[in-house]
């Protein structure tokens, strides 16, 4: 395979072509992470991003591979899930598109890897923290949300995902009005999820949502009331 040969030879372009072919025939999030990271290293991220999005839309519109002789017959088994779509968009810095996908969904569903709300909500809170100084609670939720995007996601998977988000954070420029809008949206979504839990729905997610709510509160009020927040955080960490 080209990617294996490329790794053996230290040829980034060959590795990139190998991952491109892998994603084309089997559009999984794991191949997406490797493809995007290699594209960043090769300086052709925009080109690969466009190819990925085009491929996903082809598969989702036709529910099968378009007629072509470019790849072998394995492509006939290819399909693209909702999860692959929103992760490709989010990792490409297209948060507005992912937000539109979230708007029609109900309270946060942490158990489904095809639900963009969990990872999008935490991602926006990470982005809104411009200085990069996130609380332990928020970092914990960030890792959990990322891990939930892929079946059997390990530490390496999470690191790759975070690296790609860090790569595009600087390209996401929000006005003060937009920042306030997304912060309020995140707070409201967390609140709706907590309400669902209080109503005995999805009780197993209680600690996740409680931690998110705390992280959101700290994000907004930590600088105004640092002593109170520090005390609350210490008590919370003892309980969890």
C-alpha positions in Angstrom: 0.0 0.0 0.0 1.2 3.5 -0.8 0.9 4.8 2.8 3.1 1.9 4.1 5.6 2.4 1.4 5.6 6.2 2.1 6.2 5.6 5.8 9.1 3.3 5.0 10.6 5.8 2.6 9.8 8.9 4.6 7.8 10.2 1.7 5.0 12.5 2.9 3.4 12.9 -0.5 3.2 9.2 -0.9 1.8 8.8 2.6 -0.8 11.5 1.7 -1.8 9.7 -1.5 -2.1 6.5 0.5 -4.5 8.0 3.1 -6.4 9.7 0.3 -7.1 6.4 -1.3 -8.0 4.8 2.0 -10.5 7.5 2.8 -11.9 7.4 -0.7 -12.7 3.7 -0.4 -13.5 3.7 3.3 -14.4 7.1 4.6 -13.9 6.5 8.3 -13.0 9.2 10.9 -9.7 7.4 11.7 -8.6 7.7 8.1 -9.9 11.3 8.1 -7.7 12.2 11.0 -4.6 10.8 9.4 -5.5 12.3 6.0 -6.0 15.8 7.4 -2.9 15.7 9.6 -0.7 14.6 6.6 -2.3 17.2 4.4 -1.3 19.9 7.0 2.2 18.6 7.0 2.3 18.7 3.2 0.8 22.2 3.0 -2.2 21.2 1.0 -5.0 21.1 3.6 -7.5 23.1 1.6 -7.2 20.9 -1.4 -7.7 17.7 0.7 -10.5 19.3 2.6 -12.4 20.0 -0.6 -11.8 16.5 -1.8 -13.1 15.0 1.5 -16.2 17.1 1.5 -16.9 16.3 -2.2 -16.5 12.6 -1.6 -18.8 12.6 1.5 -21.5 14.4 -0.4 -21.2 12.1 -3.3 -21.7 9.1 -1.1 -24.6 10.6 0.9 -26.5 11.8 -2.1 -26.3 8.6 -4.0 -25.8 6.1 -1.1 -23.2 4.4 -3.3 -20.0 5.1 -5.1 -20.3 7.1 -8.3 -19.5 5.2 -11.5 -15.8 5.6 -12.1 -12.8 3.5 -12.9 -10.4 5.4 -10.6 -10.5 2.9 -7.8 -11.1 -0.8 -7.6 -14.4 -2.7 -6.7 -13.9 -2.2 -3.0 -15.4 1.3 -3.4 -18.8 -0.3 -4.0 -19.0 -1.0 -0.2 -18.3 2.6 0.8 -20.7 4.9 2.6 -20.4 8.1 4.7 -22.1 8.4 8.1 -23.5 11.6 9.7 -20.6 11.4 12.1 -18.0 11.4 9.3 -19.7 14.4 7.8 -19.8 16.7 10.8 -16.3 15.7 12.0 -14.9 16.5 8.5 -16.6 19.9 8.7 -15.6 20.7 12.3 -12.0 19.7 11.8 -11.9 21.9 8.7 -13.0 24.9 10.7 -16.5 25.1 9.3 -18.2 25.5 12.6 -21.2 27.3 11.1 -22.1 24.2 9.0 -21.9 22.0 12.1 -24.0 24.4 14.1 -26.7 24.2 11.4 -26.6 20.4 11.8 -27.1 20.8 15.6 -30.1 23.1 15.4 -32.6 20.5 14.5 -31.5 18.0 17.2 -32.8 17.6 20.7 -31.0 17.6 24.1 -27.4 16.4 24.0 -27.1 12.7 23.2 -23.7 11.7 24.5 -24.1 8.1 23.6 -24.4 8.6 19.8 -21.2 9.2 17.7 -23.4 10.6 15.0 -24.7 13.4 17.2 -22.6 16.5 16.6 -23.9 18.4 19.7 -21.6 16.9 22.4 -18.3 17.6 20.6 -19.5 20.8 19.0 -20.6 22.3 22.3 -17.3 21.6 24.1 -15.3 22.6 21.0 -17.0 26.0 21.0 -16.2 26.5 24.6 -12.5 25.6 23.9 -12.5 28.1 21.0 -14.1 30.8 23.2 -11.3 30.5 25.7 -8.9 32.5 23.7 -5.9 32.3 26.0 -6.0 28.6 26.0 -6.2 28.3 29.8 -9.0 25.8 30.2 -10.1 24.3 33.5 -9.4 20.7 34.3 -13.1 20.0 34.1 -13.4 21.4 30.6 -10.3 19.5 29.4 -11.8 16.3 30.8 -15.0 16.9 28.9 -13.1 17.8 25.7 -11.3 14.5 25.7 -14.5 12.6 26.5 -16.4 14.3 23.7 -13.7 13.6 21.2 -13.4 9.9 22.2 -17.2 9.6 21.7 -16.8 10.5 18.0 -15.1 7.2 17.1 -15.7 3.6 18.1 -12.8 2.4 20.3 -11.1 5.8 20.2 -7.8 5.6 22.1 -5.4 8.3 23.5 -3.7 8.6 20.1 -7.0 9.2 18.4 -7.9 12.0 20.9 -4.4 13.6 20.5 -4.8 13.7 16.7 -8.3 15.2 16.9 -7.1 17.9 19.4 -4.1 18.7 17.2 -6.3 19.3 14.2 -8.7 21.6 16.2 -5.7 23.5 17.5 -4.6 23.9 13.9 -7.8 25.6 12.8 -8.6 27.6 16.0 -6.8 30.6 14.8 -8.8 30.7 11.5 -12.1 31.0 13.4 -12.6 34.7 13.9 -15.7 35.6 15.9 -17.1 39.0 16.6 -18.0 39.9 20.2 -21.7 39.5 19.2 -20.9 36.0 17.8 -19.0 35.0 20.9 -21.9 36.0 23.1 -24.3 34.1 20.8 -22.3 30.9 21.0 -21.7 31.2 24.7 -25.4 31.6 25.3 -26.2 28.7 22.9 -23.8 26.4 24.8 -25.3 27.4 28.1 -28.8 26.8 26.9 -28.0 23.4 25.4 -26.3 22.3 28.6 -29.3 23.6 30.5 -31.8 21.6 28.4 -29.7 18.5 28.8 -29.6 18.9 32.6 -33.4 19.4 32.6 -33.8 16.2 30.6 -31.7 14.4 33.3 -33.7 15.8 36.1 -36.7 14.5 34.3 -35.2 11.0 34.6 -34.1 10.8 31.0 -30.5 9.6 30.3 -29.6 9.7 34.0 -26.3 7.9 33.2 -25.0 11.1 31.7 -25.6 13.2 34.8 -21.9 13.7 35.8 -21.0 14.7 32.2 -23.6 17.4 32.0 -23.0 18.6 35.6 -19.3 19.0 34.8 -20.1 20.8 31.6 -22.4 23.2 33.4 -19.7 23.9 36.0 -17.1 24.5 33.3 -19.5 26.9 31.5 -20.1 28.8 34.7 -16.4 29.0 35.5 -15.7 30.2 32.0 -18.0 33.2 32.4 -17.5 34.1 36.0 -14.0 32.9 37.0 -12.3 36.2 36.5 -14.9 38.2 38.4 -15.1 35.8 41.4 -11.9 33.8 41.4 -11.9 32.9 45.1 -15.5 31.6 45.0 -14.9 29.6 41.8 -11.7 28.1 43.1 -13.5 26.9 46.2 -16.4 25.5 44.2 -14.0 23.7 41.8 -12.1 22.1 44.7 -15.3 20.8 46.2 -16.5 19.5 42.9 -13.3 17.7 42.2 -13.5 16.0 45.6 -17.0 14.8 44.8 -16.0 13.4 41.3 
